[in-house]
Amino acid sequence: MAYAFKLTTKQPIAGGKIPKGASFQHIEQSSTAPQMSNVAKTIKSAFGLEVSSSAISSSYFDIQKL
């Protein structure tokens, strides 16, 4: 089963290309907190930016389960 999350940035990401307060929807197969490797893929598809999963952390986002 897939679970939807809304992620809102708490700080600029990708050298400021994604500003603080930007939000996007992320789909995860687990109901627990999203995996950053999967979030990096969602960022690439939503914003067209390559972000390494090691360059982001769950603390960078306000995560809300939908």
mmCIF file as Biopython writes it, N, C-alpha, C and O atoms, coordinates in Angstrom:
data_model
#
loop_
_atom_site.group_PDB
_atom_site.id
_atom_site.type_symbol
_atom_site.label_atom_id
_atom_site.label_alt_id
_atom_site.label_comp_id
_atom_site.label_asym_id
_atom_site.label_entity_id
_atom_site.label_seq_id
_atom_site.pdbx_PDB_ins_code
_atom_site.Cartn_x
_atom_site.Cartn_y
_atom_site.Cartn_z
_atom_site.occupancy
_atom_site.B_iso_or_equiv
_atom_site.auth_seq_id
_atom_site.auth_asym_id
_atom_site.pdbx_PDB_model_num
ATOM 1   N N  . MET A ? 1  ? 0.832  -1.177 0.000   1.0 0.0 1  A 1 
ATOM 2   C CA . MET A ? 1  ? 0.000  0.000  0.000   1.0 0.0 1  A 1 
ATOM 3   C C  . MET A ? 1  ? 0.884  1.250  0.000   1.0 0.0 1  A 1 
ATOM 4   O O  . MET A ? 1  ? 1.923  1.272  0.661   1.0 0.0 1  A 1 
ATOM 5   N N  . ALA A ? 2  ? 0.496  2.249  -0.707  1.0 0.0 2  A 1 
ATOM 6   C CA . ALA A ? 2  ? 1.260  3.497  -0.789  1.0 0.0 2  A 1 
ATOM 7   C C  . ALA A ? 2  ? 0.698  4.529  0.193   1.0 0.0 2  A 1 
ATOM 8   O O  . ALA A ? 2  ? -0.505 4.583  0.444   1.0 0.0 2  A 1 
ATOM 9   N N  . TYR A ? 3  ? 1.593  5.335  0.732   1.0 0.0 3  A 1 
ATOM 10  C CA . TYR A ? 3  ? 1.229  6.377  1.675   1.0 0.0 3  A 1 
ATOM 11  C C  . TYR A ? 3  ? 1.722  7.716  1.152   1.0 0.0 3  A 1 
ATOM 12  O O  . TYR A ? 3  ? 2.830  7.808  0.623   1.0 0.0 3  A 1 
ATOM 13  N N  . ALA A ? 4  ? 0.913  8.749  1.294   1.0 0.0 4  A 1 
ATOM 14  C CA . ALA A ? 4  ? 1.272  10.078 0.797   1.0 0.0 4  A 1 
ATOM 15  C C  . ALA A ? 4  ? 1.729  10.951 1.961   1.0 0.0 4  A 1 
ATOM 16  O O  . ALA A ? 4  ? 1.178  10.904 3.061   1.0 0.0 4  A 1 
ATOM 17  N N  . PHE A ? 5  ? 2.748  11.743 1.679   1.0 0.0 5  A 1 
ATOM 18  C CA . PHE A ? 5  ? 3.280  12.690 2.647   1.0 0.0 5  A 1 
ATOM 19  C C  . PHE A ? 5  ? 3.403  14.051 1.979   1.0 0.0 5  A 1 
ATOM 20  O O  . PHE A ? 5  ? 3.668  14.142 0.781   1.0 0.0 5  A 1 
ATOM 21  N N  . LYS A ? 6  ? 3.212  15.097 2.753   1.0 0.0 6  A 1 
ATOM 22  C CA . LYS A ? 6  ? 3.483  16.450 2.278   1.0 0.0 6  A 1 
ATOM 23  C C  . LYS A ? 6  ? 4.747  16.903 2.987   1.0 0.0 6  A 1 
ATOM 24  O O  . LYS A ? 6  ? 4.803  16.933 4.217   1.0 0.0 6  A 1 
ATOM 25  N N  . LEU A ? 7  ? 5.765  17.258 2.202   1.0 0.0 7  A 1 
ATOM 26  C CA . LEU A ? 7  ? 7.024  17.728 2.753   1.0 0.0 7  A 1 
ATOM 27  C C  . LEU A ? 7  ? 7.151  19.215 2.466   1.0 0.0 7  A 1 
ATOM 28  O O  . LEU A ? 7  ? 6.979  19.648 1.326   1.0 0.0 7  A 1 
ATOM 29  N N  . THR A ? 8  ? 7.450  19.994 3.490   1.0 0.0 8  A 1 
ATOM 30  C CA . THR A ? 8  ? 7.668  21.433 3.369   1.0 0.0 8  A 1 
ATOM 31  C C  . THR A ? 8  ? 9.071  21.723 3.879   1.0 0.0 8  A 1 
ATOM 32  O O  . THR A ? 8  ? 9.439  21.311 4.979   1.0 0.0 8  A 1 
ATOM 33  N N  . THR A ? 9  ? 9.854  22.437 3.070   1.0 0.0 9  A 1 
ATOM 34  C CA . THR A ? 9  ? 11.233 22.704 3.456   1.0 0.0 9  A 1 
ATOM 35  C C  . THR A ? 9  ? 11.305 23.694 4.610   1.0 0.0 9  A 1 
ATOM 36  O O  . THR A ? 9  ? 10.576 24.686 4.636   1.0 0.0 9  A 1 
ATOM 37  N N  . LYS A ? 10 ? 12.185 23.419 5.557   1.0 0.0 10 A 1 
ATOM 38  C CA . LYS A ? 10 ? 12.421 24.301 6.698   1.0 0.0 10 A 1 
ATOM 39  C C  . LYS A ? 10 ? 13.579 25.256 6.421   1.0 0.0 10 A 1 
ATOM 40  O O  . LYS A ? 10 ? 13.775 26.236 7.139   1.0 0.0 10 A 1 
ATOM 41  N N  . GLN A ? 11 ? 14.341 24.957 5.374   1.0 0.0 11 A 1 
ATOM 42  C CA . GLN A ? 11 ? 15.508 25.752 5.002   1.0 0.0 11 A 1 
ATOM 43  C C  . GLN A ? 11 ? 15.725 25.588 3.505   1.0 0.0 11 A 1 
ATOM 44  O O  . GLN A ? 11 ? 15.219 24.633 2.916   1.0 0.0 11 A 1 
ATOM 45  N N  . PRO A ? 12 ? 16.465 26.498 2.873   1.0 0.0 12 A 1 
ATOM 46  C CA . PRO A ? 12 ? 16.745 26.328 1.437   1.0 0.0 12 A 1 
ATOM 47  C C  . PRO A ? 12 ? 17.529 25.036 1.180   1.0 0.0 12 A 1 
ATOM 48  O O  . PRO A ? 12 ? 18.381 24.641 1.975   1.0 0.0 12 A 1 
ATOM 49  N N  . ILE A ? 13 ? 17.225 24.399 0.067   1.0 0.0 13 A 1 
ATOM 50  C CA . ILE A ? 13 ? 17.878 23.139 -0.307  1.0 0.0 13 A 1 
ATOM 51  C C  . ILE A ? 13 ? 18.449 23.292 -1.711  1.0 0.0 13 A 1 
ATOM 52  O O  . ILE A ? 13 ? 17.975 24.111 -2.499  1.0 0.0 13 A 1 
ATOM 53  N N  . ALA A ? 14 ? 19.460 22.505 -2.014  1.0 0.0 14 A 1 
ATOM 54  C CA . ALA A ? 14 ? 20.097 22.486 -3.339  1.0 0.0 14 A 1 
ATOM 55  C C  . ALA A ? 14 ? 20.683 23.848 -3.674  1.0 0.0 14 A 1 
ATOM 56  O O  . ALA A ? 14 ? 20.457 24.389 -4.756  1.0 0.0 14 A 1 
ATOM 57  N N  . GLY A ? 15 ? 21.436 24.388 -2.734  1.0 0.0 15 A 1 
ATOM 58  C CA . GLY A ? 15 ? 22.077 25.675 -2.962  1.0 0.0 15 A 1 
ATOM 59  C C  . GLY A ? 15 ? 21.093 26.819 -3.116  1.0 0.0 15 A 1 
ATOM 60  O O  . GLY A ? 15 ? 21.382 27.802 -3.799  1.0 0.0 15 A 1 
ATOM 61  N N  . GLY A ? 16 ? 19.932 26.700 -2.487  1.0 0.0 16 A 1 
ATOM 62  C CA . GLY A ? 16 ? 18.923 27.749 -2.542  1.0 0.0 16 A 1 
ATOM 63  C C  . GLY A ? 16 ? 17.969 27.643 -3.719  1.0 0.0 16 A 1 
ATOM 64  O O  . GLY A ? 16 ? 17.076 28.476 -3.869  1.0 0.0 16 A 1 
ATOM 65  N N  . LYS A ? 17 ? 18.149 26.624 -4.558  1.0 0.0 17 A 1 
ATOM 66  C CA . LYS A ? 17 ? 17.261 26.463 -5.718  1.0 0.0 17 A 1 
ATOM 67  C C  . LYS A ? 17 ? 15.854 26.043 -5.292  1.0 0.0 17 A 1 
ATOM 68  O O  . LYS A ? 17 ? 14.880 26.314 -5.995  1.0 0.0 17 A 1 
ATOM 69  N N  . ILE A ? 18 ? 15.755 25.384 -4.144  1.0 0.0 18 A 1 
ATOM 70  C CA . ILE A ? 18 ? 14.448 25.081 -3.552  1.0 0.0 18 A 1 
ATOM 71  C C  . ILE A ? 18 ? 14.372 25.923 -2.282  1.0 0.0 18 A 1 
ATOM 72  O O  . ILE A ? 18 ? 15.076 25.639 -1.313  1.0 0.0 18 A 1 
ATOM 73  N N  . PRO A ? 19 ? 13.534 26.946 -2.272  1.0 0.0 19 A 1 
ATOM 74  C CA . PRO A ? 19 ? 13.521 27.881 -1.136  1.0 0.0 19 A 1 
ATOM 75  C C  . PRO A ? 19 ? 12.840 27.309 0.106   1.0 0.0 19 A 1 
ATOM 76  O O  . PRO A ? 19 ? 12.096 26.330 0.042   1.0 0.0 19 A 1 
ATOM 77  N N  . LYS A ? 20 ? 13.117 27.944 1.217   1.0 0.0 20 A 1 
ATOM 78  C CA . LYS A ? 20 ? 12.435 27.620 2.471   1.0 0.0 20 A 1 
ATOM 79  C C  . LYS A ? 20 ? 10.934 27.826 2.259   1.0 0.0 20 A 1 
ATOM 80  O O  . LYS A ? 20 ? 10.521 28.834 1.685   1.0 0.0 20 A 1 
ATOM 81  N N  . GLY A ? 21 ? 10.125 26.884 2.714   1.0 0.0 21 A 1 
ATOM 82  C CA . GLY A ? 21 ? 8.675  26.989 2.592   1.0 0.0 21 A 1 
ATOM 83  C C  . GLY A ? 21 ? 8.105  26.300 1.371   1.0 0.0 21 A 1 
ATOM 84  O O  . GLY A ? 21 ? 6.885  26.207 1.237   1.0 0.0 21 A 1 
ATOM 85  N N  . ALA A ? 22 ? 8.958  25.810 0.469   1.0 0.0 22 A 1 
ATOM 86  C CA . ALA A ? 22 ? 8.466  25.082 -0.705  1.0 0.0 22 A 1 
ATOM 87  C C  . ALA A ? 22 ? 7.910  23.737 -0.239  1.0 0.0 22 A 1 
ATOM 88  O O  . ALA A ? 22 ? 8.484  23.096 0.641   1.0 0.0 22 A 1 
ATOM 89  N N  . SER A ? 23 ? 6.811  23.317 -0.821  1.0 0.0 23 A 1 
ATOM 90  C CA . SER A ? 23 ? 6.240  22.033 -0.422  1.0 0.0 23 A 1 
ATOM 91  C C  . SER A ? 23 ? 5.957  21.182 -1.652  1.0 0.0 23 A 1 
ATOM 92  O O  . SER A ? 23 ? 5.742  21.684 -2.755  1.0 0.0 23 A 1 
ATOM 93  N N  . PHE A ? 24 ? 5.966  19.888 -1.420  1.0 0.0 24 A 1 
ATOM 94  C CA . PHE A ? 24 ? 5.687  18.929 -2.483  1.0 0.0 24 A 1 
ATOM 95  C C  . PHE A ? 24 ? 5.139  17.657 -1.851  1.0 0.0 24 A 1 
ATOM 96  O O  . PHE A ? 24 ? 5.311  17.408 -0.657  1.0 0.0 24 A 1 
ATOM 97  N N  . GLN A ? 25 ? 4.480  16.865 -2.678  1.0 0.0 25 A 1 
ATOM 98  C CA . GLN A ? 25 ? 3.900  15.620 -2.211  1.0 0.0 25 A 1 
ATOM 99  C C  . GLN A ? 25 ? 4.841  14.478 -2.549  1.0 0.0 25 A 1 
ATOM 100 O O  . GLN A ? 25 ? 5.447  14.452 -3.620  1.0 0.0 25 A 1 
ATOM 101 N N  . HIS A ? 26 ? 4.958  13.536 -1.626  1.0 0.0 26 A 1 
ATOM 102 C CA . HIS A ? 26 ? 5.851  12.389 -1.785  1.0 0.0 26 A 1 
ATOM 103 C C  . HIS A ? 26 ? 5.066  11.120 -1.472  1.0 0.0 26 A 1 
ATOM 104 O O  . HIS A ? 26 ? 4.303  11.078 -0.507  1.0 0.0 26 A 1 
ATOM 105 N N  . ILE A ? 27 ? 5.253  10.093 -2.285  1.0 0.0 27 A 1 
ATOM 106 C CA . ILE A ? 27 ? 4.601  8.798  -2.069  1.0 0.0 27 A 1 
ATOM 107 C C  . ILE A ? 27 ? 5.647  7.805  -1.590  1.0 0.0 27 A 1 
ATOM 108 O O  . ILE A ? 27 ? 6.732  7.706  -2.164  1.0 0.0 27 A 1 
ATOM 109 N N  . GLU A ? 28 ? 5.317  7.078  -0.543  1.0 0.0 28 A 1 
ATOM 110 C CA . GLU A ? 28 ? 6.236  6.107  0.058   1.0 0.0 28 A 1 
ATOM 111 C C  . GLU A ? 28 ? 5.487  4.800  0.272   1.0 0.0 28 A 1 
ATOM 112 O O  . GLU A ? 28 ? 4.279  4.815  0.508   1.0 0.0 28 A 1 
ATOM 113 N N  . GLN A ? 29 ? 6.176  3.681  0.195   1.0 0.0 29 A 1 
ATOM 114 C CA . GLN A ? 29 ? 5.555  2.377  0.402   1.0 0.0 29 A 1 
ATOM 115 C C  . GLN A ? 29 ? 5.372  2.037  1.881   1.0 0.0 29 A 1 
ATOM 116 O O  . GLN A ? 29 ? 4.633  1.114  2.224   1.0 0.0 29 A 1 
ATOM 117 N N  . SER A ? 30 ? 6.036  2.776  2.740   1.0 0.0 30 A 1 
ATOM 118 C CA . SER A ? 30 ? 5.961  2.538  4.173   1.0 0.0 30 A 1 
ATOM 119 C C  . SER A ? 30 ? 5.189  3.670  4.844   1.0 0.0 30 A 1 
ATOM 120 O O  . SER A ? 30 ? 5.223  4.808  4.378   1.0 0.0 30 A 1 
ATOM 121 N N  . SER A ? 31 ? 4.502  3.362  5.925   1.0 0.0 31 A 1 
ATOM 122 C CA . SER A ? 31 ? 3.746  4.392  6.637   1.0 0.0 31 A 1 
ATOM 123 C C  . SER A ? 31 ? 4.621  5.183  7.596   1.0 0.0 31 A 1 
ATOM 124 O O  . SER A ? 31 ? 4.172  6.175  8.171   1.0 0.0 31 A 1 
ATOM 125 N N  . THR A ? 32 ? 5.870  4.752  7.774   1.0 0.0 32 A 1 
ATOM 126 C CA . THR A ? 32 ? 6.789  5.484  8.635   1.0 0.0 32 A 1 
ATOM 127 C C  . THR A ? 32 ? 7.378  6.660  7.861   1.0 0.0 32 A 1 
ATOM 128 O O  . THR A ? 32 ? 7.001  6.895  6.713   1.0 0.0 32 A 1 
ATOM 129 N N  . ALA A ? 33 ? 8.277  7.383  8.464   1.0 0.0 33 A 1 
ATOM 130 C CA . ALA A ? 33 ? 8.884  8.565  7.831   1.0 0.0 33 A 1 
ATOM 131 C C  . ALA A ? 33 ? 9.525  8.199  6.489   1.0 0.0 33 A 1 
ATOM 132 O O  . ALA A ? 33 ? 10.099 7.119  6.348   1.0 0.0 33 A 1 
ATOM 133 N N  . PRO A ? 34 ? 9.428  9.090  5.511   1.0 0.0 34 A 1 
ATOM 134 C CA . PRO A ? 34 ? 9.997  8.828  4.187   1.0 0.0 34 A 1 
ATOM 135 C C  . PRO A ? 34 ? 11.510 8.621  4.218   1.0 0.0 34 A 1 
ATOM 136 O O  . PRO A ? 34 ? 12.219 9.233  5.016   1.0 0.0 34 A 1 
ATOM 137 N N  . GLN A ? 35 ? 11.982 7.754  3.343   1.0 0.0 35 A 1 
ATOM 138 C CA . GLN A ? 35 ? 13.414 7.512  3.180   1.0 0.0 35 A 1 
ATOM 139 C C  . GLN A ? 35 ? 14.003 8.619  2.319   1.0 0.0 35 A 1 
ATOM 140 O O  . GLN A ? 35 ? 13.436 8.964  1.282   1.0 0.0 35 A 1 
ATOM 141 N N  . MET A ? 36 ? 15.135 9.178  2.734   1.0 0.0 36 A 1 
ATOM 142 C CA . MET A ? 36 ? 15.724 10.310 2.011   1.0 0.0 36 A 1 
ATOM 143 C C  . MET A ? 36 ? 16.169 9.930  0.595   1.0 0.0 36 A 1 
ATOM 144 O O  . MET A ? 36 ? 16.197 10.789 -0.286  1.0 0.0 36 A 1 
ATOM 145 N N  . SER A ? 37 ? 16.515 8.673  0.362   1.0 0.0 37 A 1 
ATOM 146 C CA . SER A ? 37 ? 16.876 8.261  -1.001  1.0 0.0 37 A 1 
ATOM 147 C C  . SER A ? 37 ? 15.665 8.368  -1.924  1.0 0.0 37 A 1 
ATOM 148 O O  . SER A ? 37 ? 15.802 8.731  -3.093  1.0 0.0 37 A 1 
ATOM 149 N N  . ASN A ? 38 ? 14.493 8.056  -1.408  1.0 0.0 38 A 1 
ATOM 150 C CA . ASN A ? 38 ? 13.266 8.185  -2.204  1.0 0.0 38 A 1 
ATOM 151 C C  . ASN A ? 38 ? 12.849 9.649  -2.344  1.0 0.0 38 A 1 
ATOM 152 O O  . ASN A ? 38 ? 12.339 10.054 -3.388  1.0 0.0 38 A 1 
ATOM 153 N N  . VAL A ? 39 ? 13.066 10.436 -1.299  1.0 0.0 39 A 1 
ATOM 154 C CA . VAL A ? 39 ? 12.743 11.866 -1.356  1.0 0.0 39 A 1 
ATOM 155 C C  . VAL A ? 39 ? 13.612 12.549 -2.411  1.0 0.0 39 A 1 
ATOM 156 O O  . VAL A ? 39 ? 13.139 13.430 -3.129  1.0 0.0 39 A 1 
ATOM 157 N N  . ALA A ? 40 ? 14.878 12.146 -2.506  1.0 0.0 40 A 1 
ATOM 158 C CA . ALA A ? 40 ? 15.780 12.717 -3.514  1.0 0.0 40 A 1 
ATOM 159 C C  . ALA A ? 40 ? 15.235 12.453 -4.925  1.0 0.0 40 A 1 
ATOM 160 O O  . ALA A ? 40 ? 15.342 13.314 -5.798  1.0 0.0 40 A 1 
ATOM 161 N N  . LYS A ? 41 ? 14.657 11.279 -5.149  1.0 0.0 41 A 1 
ATOM 162 C CA . LYS A ? 41 ? 14.054 10.956 -6.450  1.0 0.0 41 A 1 
ATOM 163 C C  . LYS A ? 41 ? 12.824 11.819 -6.707  1.0 0.0 41 A 1 
ATOM 164 O O  . LYS A ? 41 ? 12.599 12.259 -7.834  1.0 0.0 41 A 1 
ATOM 165 N N  . THR A ? 42 ? 12.031 12.062 -5.676  1.0 0.0 42 A 1 
ATOM 166 C CA . THR A ? 42 ? 10.853 12.913 -5.819  1.0 0.0 42 A 1 
ATOM 167 C C  . THR A ? 42 ? 11.262 14.348 -6.122  1.0 0.0 42 A 1 
ATOM 168 O O  . THR A ? 42 ? 10.617 15.015 -6.932  1.0 0.0 42 A 1 
ATOM 169 N N  . ILE A ? 43 ? 12.322 14.832 -5.484  1.0 0.0 43 A 1 
ATOM 170 C CA . ILE A ? 43 ? 12.820 16.182 -5.749  1.0 0.0 43 A 1 
ATOM 171 C C  . ILE A ? 43 ? 13.259 16.291 -7.206  1.0 0.0 43 A 1 
ATOM 172 O O  . ILE A ? 43 ? 13.002 17.300 -7.863  1.0 0.0 43 A 1 
ATOM 173 N N  . LYS A ? 44 ? 13.920 15.252 -7.708  1.0 0.0 44 A 1 
ATOM 174 C CA . LYS A ? 44 ? 14.355 15.267 -9.112  1.0 0.0 44 A 1 
ATOM 175 C C  . LYS A ? 44 ? 13.153 15.341 -10.048 1.0 0.0 44 A 1 
ATOM 176 O O  . LYS A ? 44 ? 13.176 16.099 -11.018 1.0 0.0 44 A 1 
ATOM 177 N N  . SER A ? 45 ? 12.113 14.573 -9.777  1.0 0.0 45 A 1 
ATOM 178 C CA . SER A ? 45 ? 10.951 14.591 -10.670 1.0 0.0 45 A 1 
ATOM 179 C C  . SER A ? 45 ? 10.107 15.857 -10.496 1.0 0.0 45 A 1 
ATOM 180 O O  . SER A ? 45 ? 9.526  16.343 -11.467 1.0 0.0 45 A 1 
ATOM 181 N N  . ALA A ? 46 ? 10.030 16.396 -9.280  1.0 0.0 46 A 1 
ATOM 182 C CA . ALA A ? 46 ? 9.204  17.581 -9.040  1.0 0.0 46 A 1 
ATOM 183 C C  . ALA A ? 46 ? 9.895  18.881 -9.455  1.0 0.0 46 A 1 
ATOM 184 O O  . ALA A ? 46 ? 9.253  19.784 -9.992  1.0 0.0 46 A 1 
ATOM 185 N N  . PHE A ? 47 ? 11.198 18.974 -9.206  1.0 0.0 47 A 1 
ATOM 186 C CA . PHE A ? 47 ? 11.922 20.224 -9.437  1.0 0.0 47 A 1 
ATOM 187 C C  . PHE A ? 47 ? 12.982 20.126 -10.524 1.0 0.0 47 A 1 
ATOM 188 O O  . PHE A ? 47 ? 13.525 21.143 -10.957 1.0 0.0 47 A 1 
ATOM 189 N N  . GLY A ? 48 ? 13.283 18.900 -10.972 1.0 0.0 48 A 1 
ATOM 190 C CA . GLY A ? 48 ? 14.302 18.721 -11.993 1.0 0.0 48 A 1 
ATOM 191 C C  . GLY A ? 48 ? 15.711 18.923 -11.477 1.0 0.0 48 A 1 
ATOM 192 O O  . GLY A ? 48 ? 16.611 19.261 -12.246 1.0 0.0 48 A 1 
ATOM 193 N N  . LEU A ? 49 ? 15.916 18.720 -10.177 1.0 0.0 49 A 1 
ATOM 194 C CA . LEU A ? 49 ? 17.225 18.937 -9.564  1.0 0.0 49 A 1 
ATOM 195 C C  . LEU A ? 49 ? 17.780 17.638 -9.005  1.0 0.0 49 A 1 
ATOM 196 O O  . LEU A ? 49 ? 17.072 16.881 -8.341  1.0 0.0 49 A 1 
ATOM 197 N N  . GLU A ? 50 ? 19.059 17.388 -9.283  1.0 0.0 50 A 1 
ATOM 198 C CA . GLU A ? 50 ? 19.753 16.238 -8.700  1.0 0.0 50 A 1 
ATOM 199 C C  . GLU A ? 50 ? 20.189 16.608 -7.285  1.0 0.0 50 A 1 
ATOM 200 O O  . GLU A ? 50 ? 20.976 17.536 -7.100  1.0 0.0 50 A 1 
ATOM 201 N N  . VAL A ? 51 ? 19.686 15.896 -6.300  1.0 0.0 51 A 1 
ATOM 202 C CA . VAL A ? 51 ? 20.078 16.109 -4.913  1.0 0.0 51 A 1 
ATOM 203 C C  . VAL A ? 51 ? 20.496 14.760 -4.350  1.0 0.0 51 A 1 
ATOM 204 O O  . VAL A ? 51 ? 19.743 13.789 -4.425  1.0 0.0 51 A 1 
ATOM 205 N N  . SER A ? 52 ? 21.673 14.702 -3.797  1.0 0.0 52 A 1 
ATOM 206 C CA . SER A ? 52 ? 22.150 13.466 -3.190  1.0 0.0 52 A 1 
ATOM 207 C C  . SER A ? 52 ? 21.374 13.203 -1.904  1.0 0.0 52 A 1 
ATOM 208 O O  . SER A ? 52 ? 21.100 14.123 -1.133  1.0 0.0 52 A 1 
ATOM 209 N N  . SER A ? 53 ? 21.026 11.943 -1.684  1.0 0.0 53 A 1 
ATOM 210 C CA . SER A ? 53 ? 20.289 11.611 -0.461  1.0 0.0 53 A 1 
ATOM 211 C C  . SER A ? 53 ? 21.134 11.882 0.780   1.0 0.0 53 A 1 
ATOM 212 O O  . SER A ? 53 ? 20.589 12.074 1.867   1.0 0.0 53 A 1 
ATOM 213 N N  . SER A ? 54 ? 22.454 11.898 0.632   1.0 0.0 54 A 1 
ATOM 214 C CA . SER A ? 54 ? 23.306 12.202 1.787   1.0 0.0 54 A 1 
ATOM 215 C C  . SER A ? 54 ? 23.373 13.706 2.061   1.0 0.0 54 A 1 
ATOM 216 O O  . SER A ? 54 ? 23.849 14.125 3.116   1.0 0.0 54 A 1 
ATOM 217 N N  . ALA A ? 55 ? 22.894 14.520 1.109   1.0 0.0 55 A 1 
ATOM 218 C CA . ALA A ? 55 ? 22.913 15.976 1.270   1.0 0.0 55 A 1 
ATOM 219 C C  . ALA A ? 55 ? 21.636 16.513 1.905   1.0 0.0 55 A 1 
ATOM 220 O O  . ALA A ? 55 ? 21.540 17.707 2.191   1.0 0.0 55 A 1 
ATOM 221 N N  . ILE A ? 56 ? 20.646 15.633 2.130   1.0 0.0 56 A 1 
ATOM 222 C CA . ILE A ? 56 ? 19.396 16.050 2.758   1.0 0.0 56 A 1 
ATOM 223 C C  . ILE A ? 56 ? 19.121 15.182 3.982   1.0 0.0 56 A 1 
ATOM 224 O O  . ILE A ? 56 ? 19.639 14.073 4.107   1.0 0.0 56 A 1 
ATOM 225 N N  . SER A ? 57 ? 18.307 15.704 4.866   1.0 0.0 57 A 1 
ATOM 226 C CA . SER A ? 57 ? 17.961 15.008 6.097   1.0 0.0 57 A 1 
ATOM 227 C C  . SER A ? 57 ? 16.492 15.243 6.392   1.0 0.0 57 A 1 
ATOM 228 O O  . SER A ? 57 ? 15.919 16.243 5.958   1.0 0.0 57 A 1 
ATOM 229 N N  . SER A ? 58 ? 15.890 14.340 7.116   1.0 0.0 58 A 1 
ATOM 230 C CA . SER A ? 58 ? 14.478 14.527 7.477   1.0 0.0 58 A 1 
ATOM 231 C C  . SER A ? 58 ? 14.293 15.784 8.321   1.0 0.0 58 A 1 
ATOM 232 O O  . SER A ? 58 ? 13.194 16.336 8.373   1.0 0.0 58 A 1 
ATOM 233 N N  . SER A ? 59 ? 15.354 16.242 8.983   1.0 0.0 59 A 1 
ATOM 234 C CA . SER A ? 59 ? 15.241 17.470 9.785   1.0 0.0 59 A 1 
ATOM 235 C C  . SER A ? 59 ? 15.123 18.721 8.909   1.0 0.0 59 A 1 
ATOM 236 O O  . SER A ? 59 ? 14.798 19.794 9.417   1.0 0.0 59 A 1 
ATOM 237 N N  . TYR A ? 60 ? 15.377 18.601 7.620   1.0 0.0 60 A 1 
ATOM 238 C CA . TYR A ? 60 ? 15.244 19.723 6.683   1.0 0.0 60 A 1 
ATOM 239 C C  . TYR A ? 60 ? 13.793 19.968 6.281   1.0 0.0 60 A 1 
ATOM 240 O O  . TYR A ? 60 ? 13.482 20.977 5.648   1.0 0.0 60 A 1 
ATOM 241 N N  . PHE A ? 61 ? 12.896 19.032 6.655   1.0 0.0 61 A 1 
ATOM 242 C CA . PHE A ? 61 ? 11.512 19.087 6.196   1.0 0.0 61 A 1 
ATOM 243 C C  . PHE A ? 61 ? 10.525 19.023 7.364   1.0 0.0 61 A 1 
ATOM 244 O O  . PHE A ? 61 ? 10.788 18.400 8.393   1.0 0.0 61 A 1 
ATOM 245 N N  . ASP A ? 62 ? 9.397  19.678 7.174   1.0 0.0 62 A 1 
ATOM 246 C CA . ASP A ? 62 ? 8.229  19.475 8.014   1.0 0.0 62 A 1 
ATOM 247 C C  . ASP A ? 62 ? 7.448  18.387 7.291   1.0 0.0 62 A 1 
ATOM 248 O O  . ASP A ? 62 ? 6.954  18.620 6.188   1.0 0.0 62 A 1 
ATOM 249 N N  . ILE A ? 63 ? 7.327  17.216 7.880   1.0 0.0 63 A 1 
ATOM 250 C CA . ILE A ? 63 ? 6.705  16.069 7.213   1.0 0.0 63 A 1 
ATOM 251 C C  . ILE A ? 63 ? 5.326  15.832 7.793   1.0 0.0 63 A 1 
ATOM 252 O O  . ILE A ? 63 ? 5.161  15.663 9.001   1.0 0.0 63 A 1 
ATOM 253 N N  . GLN A ? 64 ? 4.335  15.821 6.906   1.0 0.0 64 A 1 
ATOM 254 C CA . GLN A ? 64 ? 2.955  15.635 7.309   1.0 0.0 64 A 1 
ATOM 255 C C  . GLN A ? 64 ? 2.382  14.456 6.523   1.0 0.0 64 A 1 
ATOM 256 O O  . GLN A ? 64 ? 2.403  14.460 5.292   1.0 0.0 64 A 1 
ATOM 257 N N  . LYS A ? 65 ? 1.872  13.455 7.227   1.0 0.0 65 A 1 
ATOM 258 C CA . LYS A ? 65 ? 1.257  12.301 6.576   1.0 0.0 65 A 1 
ATOM 259 C C  . LYS A ? 65 ? -0.143 12.694 6.127   1.0 0.0 65 A 1 
ATOM 260 O O  . LYS A ? 65 ? -0.922 13.238 6.910   1.0 0.0 65 A 1 
ATOM 261 N N  . LEU A ? 66 ? -0.458 12.422 4.878   1.0 0.0 66 A 1 
ATOM 262 C CA . LEU A ? 66 ? -1.784 12.779 4.347   1.0 0.0 66 A 1 
ATOM 263 C C  . LEU A ? 66 ? -2.745 11.618 4.448   1.0 0.0 66 A 1 
ATOM 264 O O  . LEU A ? 66 ? -3.903 11.739 4.049   1.0 0.0 66 A 1 
#
